[in-house]
Amino acid sequence: MGTSNRRTPRSAGPAVLLVLLGLVAAGCGASSTSQGLGYITADGVVEQIEAADRREMPPFEGDTLDGGHFDTDEHARAVLVINVWGSWCPPCREEAPALQRVWEETRDRGVQFIGLNIRDNDAAAVAFEREFDITYPSITTADSAPPPLLTLGSFLPQRAVPSTVIVDRDGRVAARVVGKTTYATLRDLVRDVLADDRP
């Protein structure tokens, strides 16, 4: 995992994606800094998926850390950015400002962010959100486990924390980052998905 947020070509097919995800999954916990802790330390492997190869993201819902409720069905026709994170995960802390910045820049263009907080407790997760001024909702650990994470299981390797999935307006997975993302990478991925609607 020596590359840093590299973007594979848009023409890359499913076979390439499987190879990339396999490499990342094999690297989880391999270094002395991440062994046994369940997070990915290097910058992420990035994949963009051609429209013809995209698969539908099944709907999910759950209670959020701010006391609300999130349901993907209520955000039909939005570009959905799903981030898997935990307050215990150092790379999640490193990428948090980038996620918030892209959310602020794109929310008025029909983009909705949702976090999936995993292997955490609500107090620590809320403290994390306050520290990094995160204003988009996150589904609690208690509600992340069955439906949302099972839904993502066909799109991400196990223990892929952090990771980010971008769903297009037709409800299909258009891009993903397995590992830590950056502001420039996430901004460009979201822009590309938004551009799909252009004539």
PALOMI-952758 format. One line per field, with one value per residue: residue number from 1; residue in one letter; x, y, z of N, C-alpha, C in turn. Coordinates in Angstrom, 3 decimals. Last residue first. Example, Ala and Ser with C-alpha at 12.3 -4.5 7.8 and 13.67 -1.06 7.14 Angstrom:
! PALOMI-952758
tinu: (2;1)
kegu: (S;A)
n_c1: (12.850;13.190)
n_c2: (-2.250;-5.690)
n_c3: (7.080;7.800)
ca_c1: (13.670;12.300)
ca_c2: (-1.060;-4.500)
ca_c3: (7.140;7.800)
c_c1: (12.900;13.200)
c_c2: (0.030;-3.300)
c_c3: (7.870;7.800)
//
This chain:
! PALOMI-952758
tinu: (199;198;197;196;195;194;193;192;191;190;189;188;187;186;185;184;183;182;181;180;179;178;177;176;175;174;173;172;171;170;169;168;167;166;165;164;163;162;161;160;159;158;157;156;155;154;153;152;151;150;149;148;147;146;145;144;143;142;141;140;139;138;137;136;135;134;133;132;131;130;129;128;127;126;125;124;123;122;121;120;119;118;117;116;115;114;113;112;111;110;109;108;107;106;105;104;103;102;101;100;99;98;97;96;95;94;93;92;91;90;89;88;87;86;85;84;83;82;81;80;79;78;77;76;75;74;73;72;71;70;69;68;67;66;65;64;63;62;61;60;59;58;57;56;55;54;53;52;51;50;49;48;47;46;45;44;43;42;41;40;39;38;37;36;35;34;33;32;31;30;29;28;27;26;25;24;23;22;21;20;19;18;17;16;15;14;13;12;11;10;9;8;7;6;5;4;3;2;1)
kegu: (P;R;D;D;A;L;V;D;R;V;L;D;R;L;T;A;Y;T;T;K;G;V;V;R;A;A;V;R;G;D;R;D;V;I;V;T;S;P;V;A;R;Q;P;L;F;S;G;L;T;L;L;P;P;P;A;S;D;A;T;T;I;S;P;Y;T;I;D;F;E;R;E;F;A;V;A;A;A;D;N;D;R;I;N;L;G;I;F;Q;V;G;R;D;R;T;E;E;W;V;R;Q;L;A;P;A;E;E;R;C;P;P;C;W;S;G;W;V;N;I;V;L;V;A;R;A;H;E;D;T;D;F;H;G;G;D;L;T;D;G;E;F;P;P;M;E;R;R;D;A;A;E;I;Q;E;V;V;G;D;A;T;I;Y;G;L;G;Q;S;T;S;S;A;G;C;G;A;A;V;L;G;L;L;V;L;L;V;A;P;G;A;S;R;P;T;R;R;N;S;T;G;M)
n_c1: (-25.951;-24.955;-24.861;-22.206;-21.244;-21.403;-19.184;-17.131;-17.352;-16.590;-13.899;-12.869;-13.167;-11.555;-8.990;-8.710;-8.880;-8.482;-9.099;-7.853;-9.622;-10.948;-13.351;-15.398;-18.210;-20.836;-23.495;-26.707;-28.845;-28.859;-26.981;-24.402;-22.423;-19.315;-17.762;-14.820;-13.235;-10.640;-11.526;-12.399;-13.211;-13.806;-14.085;-17.178;-19.484;-20.816;-21.096;-22.965;-25.001;-23.857;-23.846;-26.693;-27.938;-26.173;-24.365;-25.428;-26.731;-24.612;-23.143;-25.359;-24.758;-24.286;-24.796;-22.551;-20.752;-17.934;-15.827;-14.008;-15.065;-17.631;-17.038;-15.790;-17.957;-19.519;-17.864;-17.827;-20.587;-21.162;-18.356;-17.543;-17.741;-18.552;-20.699;-21.029;-22.341;-23.358;-24.136;-25.557;-25.932;-27.067;-25.666;-25.297;-23.141;-20.557;-19.051;-19.504;-18.321;-15.657;-15.189;-15.624;-13.522;-11.289;-11.396;-11.047;-8.641;-7.526;-9.375;-9.023;-6.449;-6.999;-9.907;-11.794;-14.078;-14.501;-16.323;-17.289;-19.398;-21.019;-22.756;-25.011;-26.823;-30.369;-32.427;-33.610;-33.613;-35.198;-33.900;-32.020;-32.587;-31.841;-32.836;-31.328;-29.367;-26.863;-26.243;-29.244;-30.655;-31.076;-31.191;-30.831;-31.103;-28.337;-26.991;-26.408;-23.335;-21.896;-21.122;-21.936;-20.426;-17.354;-16.087;-13.012;-11.216;-8.254;-6.865;-5.703;-2.704;-2.348;-3.755;-6.879;-7.662;-7.450;-5.541;-3.803;-1.468;-0.693;2.023;3.188;0.967;-1.323;-3.886;-4.467;-3.521;-5.571;-7.213;-5.691;-5.753;-8.485;-9.014;-7.572;-8.950;-11.493;-10.951;-10.283;-12.764;-14.472;-12.252;-11.476;-12.106;-11.186;-8.145;-7.679;-5.840;-4.206;-3.577;-0.431;1.070;1.792;0.832)
n_c2: (17.154;15.999;14.076;13.584;15.475;14.207;12.549;14.463;15.570;13.379;13.160;15.658;15.526;13.322;14.326;16.663;15.646;12.053;8.995;5.864;2.980;2.906;4.702;4.526;5.201;4.506;2.465;3.908;5.688;7.652;9.428;7.292;7.127;6.377;5.433;5.025;4.042;3.602;0.284;-2.544;-4.964;-6.485;-4.431;-3.358;-4.289;-6.037;-4.636;-2.685;-4.143;-4.553;-1.908;-1.332;-3.507;-4.112;-1.721;0.755;0.895;1.104;3.286;5.539;7.417;10.895;13.941;16.774;18.256;18.259;19.454;17.886;17.720;16.707;14.137;13.136;13.151;11.198;8.959;8.760;8.272;5.891;3.875;1.451;0.015;2.784;4.951;6.127;9.262;10.774;13.592;14.411;16.871;19.028;21.287;21.942;20.313;20.967;22.185;20.656;18.224;18.991;19.460;16.974;15.518;16.885;16.434;13.498;12.248;11.907;10.321;8.008;7.232;6.438;5.446;5.824;6.690;5.412;4.978;5.230;7.325;7.941;10.205;10.356;12.586;12.028;10.415;10.050;10.229;8.481;6.095;6.150;7.700;8.421;10.350;11.912;12.140;12.358;9.834;8.188;5.030;4.045;2.226;1.535;0.003;-1.193;0.219;-1.411;-1.053;-0.132;-0.362;1.848;3.906;2.812;3.859;4.436;3.942;4.151;3.387;5.878;5.882;3.483;2.140;0.954;-0.918;-2.889;-3.564;-5.562;-3.260;-0.725;-0.454;-2.505;-3.679;-5.142;-4.265;-4.757;-5.887;-7.352;-5.276;-4.248;-6.393;-6.600;-4.242;-4.697;-6.923;-5.843;-3.858;-5.424;-6.603;-4.484;-2.119;1.193;3.562;5.518;4.408;5.051;7.258;7.035;7.674;6.696;3.440;1.297;-1.201)
n_c3: (-19.309;-16.066;-14.183;-13.675;-11.964;-9.512;-9.844;-9.894;-7.335;-5.790;-6.594;-5.808;-2.989;-2.390;-3.168;-1.625;1.076;1.185;3.047;4.149;2.854;-0.134;-1.635;-4.576;-6.718;-7.216;-6.608;-7.205;-7.139;-8.970;-8.125;-6.594;-3.707;-2.451;0.563;2.429;5.501;8.006;7.759;6.889;7.894;4.668;1.711;0.189;-0.995;0.553;2.940;3.052;4.317;6.781;7.636;7.781;9.516;12.101;12.949;13.350;15.760;17.569;16.570;14.760;11.860;11.703;9.751;9.592;11.071;13.065;14.526;15.786;18.374;17.894;17.017;19.352;21.109;19.890;20.336;23.109;23.532;22.111;21.198;18.621;16.177;13.980;12.339;9.312;8.133;5.177;3.122;0.080;-2.376;-3.710;-3.368;-0.795;-0.102;-0.868;1.113;3.381;2.516;2.346;5.124;6.317;5.100;6.082;8.869;8.906;8.413;10.945;12.231;10.786;11.491;14.299;15.774;17.671;16.477;13.177;10.055;6.739;4.949;1.987;0.194;-2.443;-4.216;-4.305;-5.092;-1.770;0.960;2.210;1.997;4.016;6.991;10.340;13.104;16.007;17.886;16.883;15.975;14.745;13.779;10.300;7.138;3.602;0.315;-1.695;-4.499;-7.590;-9.385;-12.549;-15.152;-16.528;-15.339;-13.850;-10.791;-9.178;-6.236;-4.351;-1.294;1.117;3.110;5.856;7.910;8.798;11.803;13.860;15.661;14.878;13.772;13.167;13.522;12.188;9.567;9.058;9.309;5.940;3.613;2.577;1.796;-0.317;-2.110;-2.591;-3.882;-6.263;-7.315;-7.676;-9.610;-11.811;-12.263;-12.997;-14.746;-15.542;-16.696;-15.038;-13.408;-9.897;-8.067;-4.922;-2.227;-2.687;-2.442;-0.933;0.000)
ca_c1: (-26.334;-24.872;-26.181;-22.954;-21.166;-22.343;-20.517;-17.329;-17.594;-17.964;-14.819;-12.906;-13.785;-12.995;-9.539;-8.682;-9.815;-8.000;-9.223;-8.020;-8.551;-10.677;-11.986;-15.101;-16.797;-20.062;-22.165;-25.687;-28.712;-29.685;-28.384;-24.916;-23.560;-20.119;-18.480;-15.856;-13.535;-11.835;-11.782;-11.923;-12.243;-14.002;-13.538;-15.940;-18.748;-20.568;-20.217;-21.669;-25.210;-24.129;-22.573;-25.767;-28.260;-26.725;-23.957;-24.598;-27.556;-25.664;-22.582;-24.668;-25.536;-23.674;-25.173;-23.425;-22.153;-18.663;-16.948;-13.744;-13.670;-17.469;-17.746;-15.061;-16.795;-20.013;-18.187;-16.579;-19.917;-21.743;-19.454;-17.332;-16.904;-18.482;-19.781;-21.358;-21.285;-23.790;-23.144;-25.833;-25.071;-27.763;-25.744;-26.311;-24.472;-21.426;-18.965;-19.913;-19.750;-16.367;-15.022;-16.471;-14.917;-11.539;-11.568;-12.285;-9.473;-6.773;-9.141;-10.332;-6.684;-6.197;-9.138;-10.577;-13.282;-14.568;-15.318;-17.184;-18.065;-21.074;-21.380;-24.820;-25.537;-29.200;-31.921;-33.607;-32.638;-35.601;-35.075;-31.575;-33.128;-31.452;-32.948;-32.260;-30.720;-27.485;-25.610;-28.006;-30.631;-30.619;-31.569;-30.632;-31.405;-29.609;-26.793;-27.311;-24.357;-22.296;-20.682;-22.470;-21.871;-18.117;-16.763;-14.188;-11.813;-9.429;-6.947;-6.597;-3.738;-1.893;-2.915;-5.911;-7.790;-8.571;-6.396;-4.792;-1.727;-2.112;1.170;3.289;2.075;-0.026;-3.273;-5.060;-2.644;-4.408;-7.653;-5.929;-4.473;-7.769;-9.593;-7.220;-7.524;-11.316;-11.432;-9.270;-11.616;-14.641;-13.403;-11.097;-12.406;-12.622;-8.892;-7.623;-7.140;-4.153;-4.816;-1.174;0.553;2.708;0.000)
ca_c2: (16.624;17.000;14.582;12.560;15.769;15.284;11.945;13.581;16.398;13.888;12.041;15.290;16.611;13.254;13.089;16.735;16.639;13.426;9.867;7.302;3.638;1.946;4.835;4.172;5.322;5.109;2.808;2.923;4.725;6.490;9.806;8.291;6.563;7.432;4.990;5.939;3.838;4.224;1.500;-1.410;-4.194;-6.419;-5.557;-3.058;-3.232;-6.469;-5.793;-2.317;-3.602;-5.713;-2.577;-0.585;-3.233;-5.030;-3.108;0.551;0.736;0.111;1.938;5.049;6.365;9.567;12.909;15.794;18.667;17.493;20.259;18.195;18.129;18.070;15.052;13.210;13.989;12.578;9.370;9.003;9.418;7.165;4.191;2.694;-0.458;1.356;4.833;4.886;8.455;10.008;12.763;14.095;15.827;17.748;20.772;22.712;20.001;20.278;22.717;22.056;18.301;18.630;20.533;18.103;15.131;16.831;17.795;14.160;12.576;12.647;11.670;8.666;7.756;7.617;5.197;5.143;7.703;5.218;5.573;4.297;7.186;7.123;9.889;9.947;11.891;12.745;11.393;9.596;11.030;9.884;6.301;6.464;6.672;8.572;9.077;11.833;11.869;13.606;10.298;8.943;6.205;3.866;3.308;1.233;1.040;-1.420;0.166;-0.657;-1.876;0.195;-1.412;0.559;3.829;3.234;2.781;4.998;3.299;4.827;2.981;4.886;6.553;4.207;3.284;1.023;0.220;-2.873;-2.438;-5.887;-4.670;-1.032;0.585;-2.521;-2.887;-5.735;-4.856;-4.330;-4.985;-8.088;-6.145;-3.438;-5.891;-7.709;-4.456;-3.592;-7.020;-6.959;-3.481;-4.544;-7.450;-5.141;-2.990;-0.002;2.369;5.274;4.979;4.161;7.075;6.969;8.117;7.656;4.556;2.407;0.000)
ca_c3: (-20.622;-17.120;-14.519;-14.416;-13.395;-9.813;-9.748;-11.041;-8.517;-5.692;-6.778;-7.227;-3.767;-2.164;-3.718;-3.086;0.565;1.341;1.894;4.400;3.581;0.934;-1.136;-3.186;-6.350;-8.303;-6.118;-7.531;-6.062;-9.286;-7.950;-7.529;-4.430;-3.052;-0.632;1.951;4.091;7.430;8.528;6.096;8.672;6.108;2.459;0.896;-1.686;-0.820;2.893;2.490;2.975;5.934;7.398;6.924;8.111;11.108;12.765;12.165;14.571;17.809;16.513;15.947;12.497;11.711;10.737;8.942;11.101;12.059;14.020;14.380;18.189;18.407;16.131;18.085;21.398;19.940;18.976;22.394;24.163;21.699;22.111;19.364;17.276;14.310;13.462;10.011;8.721;6.342;3.809;1.477;-1.824;-3.703;-4.744;-1.513;0.439;-1.832;-0.244;3.383;2.864;1.117;4.127;6.679;4.911;4.641;8.337;9.322;7.259;9.931;12.741;10.754;10.136;13.938;14.547;18.102;17.186;14.617;10.924;7.860;5.529;3.202;0.590;-1.059;-4.237;-3.778;-6.064;-3.161;0.202;2.303;1.144;2.658;6.112;8.939;12.395;14.895;18.347;17.333;17.210;14.608;14.641;11.668;8.038;5.016;1.307;-1.001;-3.055;-6.708;-8.747;-11.185;-14.223;-16.961;-15.119;-15.018;-11.506;-9.827;-7.415;-4.885;-2.688;0.539;2.342;4.678;8.227;7.716;10.906;12.940;16.003;15.892;14.033;13.039;14.091;13.646;10.089;8.744;10.483;7.196;4.346;3.047;2.881;0.876;-1.616;-1.980;-2.564;-5.386;-7.006;-6.758;-8.291;-11.226;-11.916;-11.701;-14.592;-14.797;-17.462;-15.050;-14.533;-11.033;-8.686;-6.366;-2.837;-1.876;-3.190;-0.951;0.000)
c_c1: (-25.120;-25.259;-26.146;-24.304;-21.898;-22.387;-21.591;-18.717;-17.879;-18.296;-16.268;-13.862;-13.930;-13.718;-11.048;-9.305;-9.869;-9.047;-8.586;-8.146;-8.844;-9.429;-11.841;-13.629;-16.623;-18.578;-21.292;-24.316;-27.679;-29.537;-29.351;-26.417;-24.151;-21.165;-19.327;-16.445;-14.711;-12.058;-10.530;-12.319;-11.683;-12.889;-13.834;-15.408;-17.386;-19.774;-19.918;-20.743;-23.876;-24.337;-22.754;-24.470;-27.186;-26.930;-24.854;-24.426;-26.738;-26.496;-23.674;-24.120;-24.717;-24.593;-24.331;-23.699;-23.080;-20.153;-17.692;-14.884;-13.406;-16.052;-17.602;-15.725;-15.943;-18.871;-18.670;-16.842;-18.626;-21.016;-19.909;-18.378;-16.550;-17.490;-19.747;-20.312;-21.850;-22.597;-23.829;-24.742;-25.409;-26.902;-26.401;-26.459;-25.579;-22.856;-20.002;-19.965;-20.242;-17.877;-15.774;-16.391;-15.857;-12.990;-11.870;-12.434;-10.715;-7.662;-8.436;-10.204;-8.046;-6.394;-8.339;-9.556;-11.923;-13.684;-15.510;-16.036;-18.109;-19.654;-21.434;-23.361;-25.190;-27.950;-30.847;-33.201;-32.496;-34.645;-35.538;-32.764;-32.731;-31.989;-32.609;-32.316;-31.755;-28.927;-26.248;-27.510;-29.258;-30.689;-31.019;-31.064;-31.085;-29.857;-28.140;-26.937;-25.163;-23.409;-21.153;-22.141;-22.434;-19.609;-17.570;-14.779;-13.013;-9.915;-8.289;-6.343;-4.485;-3.051;-2.525;-5.083;-6.663;-8.730;-7.542;-5.748;-2.715;-2.448;-0.299;2.367;2.068;1.131;-1.894;-4.377;-3.189;-3.500;-6.480;-6.326;-4.653;-6.444;-8.902;-7.753;-7.118;-9.866;-11.188;-9.664;-10.516;-13.449;-13.457;-12.333;-12.056;-12.974;-10.365;-8.449;-6.972;-5.540;-4.768;-2.374;-0.291;2.187;0.862)
c_c2: (16.356;16.377;15.595;13.078;14.736;15.588;13.001;12.949;15.538;14.744;12.515;14.130;16.200;14.333;13.056;15.495;16.617;14.376;11.220;8.076;5.120;2.438;3.854;4.421;4.881;5.195;3.257;3.392;3.647;5.387;8.672;8.528;7.635;6.789;6.148;5.399;4.732;3.769;2.370;-0.117;-3.006;-5.597;-5.397;-4.318;-2.931;-5.446;-6.293;-3.511;-3.298;-5.274;-3.850;-1.335;-2.493;-4.403;-3.913;-0.927;0.517;-0.153;0.876;3.640;5.767;8.597;11.647;14.652;17.730;17.816;19.554;18.966;18.592;18.588;16.501;14.224;14.183;13.545;10.817;9.507;9.763;8.364;5.610;2.782;0.691;1.101;3.379;4.705;7.172;9.185;12.003;13.191;15.645;16.597;19.392;22.268;20.743;20.058;22.119;22.623;19.747;18.654;20.217;19.211;16.297;16.473;17.818;15.585;13.391;13.082;12.524;10.108;8.432;8.104;6.437;5.005;7.154;6.241;5.138;4.773;6.274;6.917;9.194;9.577;11.611;11.917;12.308;10.753;10.508;10.798;7.754;6.712;7.043;7.393;9.327;10.435;11.787;13.413;11.569;9.470;6.866;5.156;3.026;2.431;0.567;-0.335;-0.072;-0.864;-1.042;-0.719;-1.189;-0.568;2.454;3.017;3.359;3.928;4.093;4.099;3.466;4.537;5.528;4.951;4.102;2.286;0.214;-1.613;-2.257;-4.761;-4.854;-2.452;0.201;-1.494;-2.897;-4.968;-5.401;-5.036;-4.541;-7.210;-6.926;-4.308;-5.087;-7.271;-5.600;-3.812;-5.939;-7.120;-4.605;-4.167;-6.635;-5.978;-3.631;-0.831;1.089;3.990;4.645;4.748;6.166;6.693;8.093;8.154;5.438;3.603;1.244)
c_c3: (-21.492;-18.463;-15.666;-14.883;-14.233;-11.302;-10.017;-11.018;-9.744;-6.908;-6.748;-7.492;-5.231;-2.958;-3.578;-3.713;-0.960;0.784;2.206;3.093;3.708;1.654;0.010;-2.902;-4.916;-7.999;-7.291;-7.044;-6.309;-8.247;-8.295;-7.327;-5.336;-3.952;-1.136;0.660;3.722;5.994;8.498;6.786;7.894;6.752;3.949;1.566;-1.058;-1.612;1.499;2.329;2.304;4.493;6.587;6.623;7.325;9.728;11.839;11.873;13.303;16.564;16.663;15.743;13.636;12.431;10.615;9.924;10.337;12.170;12.891;13.716;16.761;18.164;16.592;17.159;20.147;20.229;18.928;20.985;23.431;22.282;21.813;20.467;18.216;15.439;13.920;11.098;9.301;6.840;4.947;2.022;-0.349;-3.243;-4.792;-2.961;-0.303;-1.349;-1.197;1.965;2.801;1.346;2.840;5.629;5.210;4.359;6.841;8.784;7.618;8.776;11.692;11.249;9.989;12.504;14.148;16.969;17.620;15.302;12.375;8.752;6.745;3.705;1.945;-0.820;-2.779;-4.078;-5.488;-4.071;-1.218;1.531;1.162;1.726;4.683;8.143;10.936;14.304;17.247;17.776;17.756;15.952;14.580;12.450;9.430;5.839;2.719;0.049;-2.385;-5.246;-7.758;-10.692;-12.795;-15.987;-15.468;-14.776;-12.661;-10.740;-7.891;-6.136;-3.224;-0.908;1.498;4.019;7.000;7.900;9.891;12.132;15.015;16.217;15.179;13.454;14.052;14.280;11.608;9.349;10.233;8.353;5.683;3.882;3.451;2.046;-0.345;-1.403;-1.852;-3.984;-6.025;-6.365;-7.287;-9.814;-11.270;-11.293;-13.229;-14.496;-16.730;-15.789;-14.460;-12.156;-9.883;-6.915;-4.352;-2.640;-2.307;-1.697;0.000)
//
